[in-house]
Amino acid sequence: MKASLKKMGQSLKSSGAFASTYRPVADNQSEQVSQAADIDDEILSKLASNTDYAAPARPSVTIAAAGLESGKVVVSGHTITIDGISRIPDNIVMSTFNNNRRDQSRLKNIPELAALIYESKGNNTPVLLRLATSNEGQQTLELVAGRRRLAALRYANSNLITKGEEPPILLSAEVRILSDSEATKAAALENSGREDFDIWELADTLKSLLDTKVARSIEELVPYLPATGSSKKKRNRASVYYYLAPHSIPQWIKRYIDLSNPNDTLKSVDRLMKQLKGRDELHELVAAGLEDKGYKPGTHSIEELAKEVKAIIAMLEDRYEESSTSRPQEPVQLALNHGSAVIKLADSTELPEHVQEKIAGAINAILEEYLTS
């Protein structure tokens, strides 16, 4: 009979198996941009050095809904139309709504989109902003949706326009008055329509909707699932769990994953989780195996890890089977401290089944105590 995974893990560990331990309209500019290349380190460095763009996402502030006249408001000296399209300097967008789960470090093809924005002298699809007040009580604008468009426009203004010879390109933006809940919904709906939204960003978006109570059930997450390509057929309750799967990867294995890998898929996540299912007791040995094979944190694809974990677990199981079958089989008898009765294991089949179960349970308890001491 096969021993439990727990016992197998304990046996291998003690034997030293391892020595080391809102929906947007179609964005024509985006459609013209190839999705093949990511931002290189130099470009990321330039973006990070831009103090306006690098302003960190902060907790949402009080919405400035009072005192507006004729649907307009003045922000940093510029007149903004509420619920309409305005063209404004990009530097008056001072922050990003913290529930927009688009990962800034993974924005793709910024230089290519910047070139198109430069040619068109603006972004064709407006970004979505909301009116807010800063902690100092000043009216300000907060980006809700359109991180990539804003990043590309800022890149164009910083790198494509010769200083002093051309005026900066103005940002086309729709400004609304939105609560945190409404802003979360708008950001999630925009992101659900993006084909370049990766599995981590989508899982983060869905989890954020649950955490903030914008969605109060799994069913309420269905409208936020991807609506592009073949995924249209999968927008149902079961698919929500599928898209949330990256959050189920244990941290001890997640630390090895390159979260920026564009080739990782939910199918790879599923394969990895099937290898880990029911094997919690082996994670230290599997982690040790990955270390022995030179695996480094943050550098591997999910598919690569799924294959390696499968190989390591198979090796562990083989070693345990070999160690079990190599032990000499000797007669076993139970001496009961009740008179002179002695029961041999071979005779146990003559006992009632419930008595056999009690004896087996007692033996297992004794062995468990012995093995863990």
Number of C-alpha atoms within 10 A of each C-alpha: 3 9 11 10 15 12 18 20 23 16 16 18 16 11 11 11 17 18 11 12 14 18 15 17 11 11 13 12 18 20 10 11 18 12 13 8 12 18 16 12 9 9 15 16 11 12 20 14 11 13 11 16 20 14 13 13 15 12 12 19 17 15 17 19 13 6 7 11 8 7 10 14 18 12 17 14 8 13 13 23 18 20 16 12 17 18 18 17 15 20 15 16 22 18 23 24 23 18 23 25 22 23 15 12 12 19 18 21 19 26 22 20 25 28 19 21 24 20 11 12 16 20 27 19 19 22 21 25 26 26 25 23 17 18 10 6 11 12 17 21 25 24 24 29 29 21 19 21 26 23 20 25 30 26 24 25 21 15 15 16 15 11 11 7 7 10 10 21 21 18 27 22 26 19 23 21 16 19 16 21 14 14 25 24 23 20 24 28 21 20 26 22 19 15 12 14 19 20 22 21 20 23 20 20 27 24 18 18 21 16 11 13 11 17 19 12 12 15 12 14 23 18 14 23 25 23 17 12 8 8 11 11 11 15 16 15 15 12 17 21 16 15 20 18 18 23 15 11 15 13 10 12 19 18 15 19 21 16 19 18 16 15 11 20 16 18 13 19 23 17 16 22 17 13 16 20 8 10 14 13 16 21 17 15 23 25 20 19 24 20 15 13 10 9 17 13 14 14 14 19 20 27 20 13 21 20 14 19 21 16 14 17 19 12 14 20 15 12 14 19 14 11 13 13 9 8 8 7 7 6 8 10 13 13 12 10 8 7 7 7 9 12 13 12 11 10 9 15 10 8 11 9 11 9 11 14 12 11 14 12 12 12 13 12 12 11 13 12 10 9 12 9 6
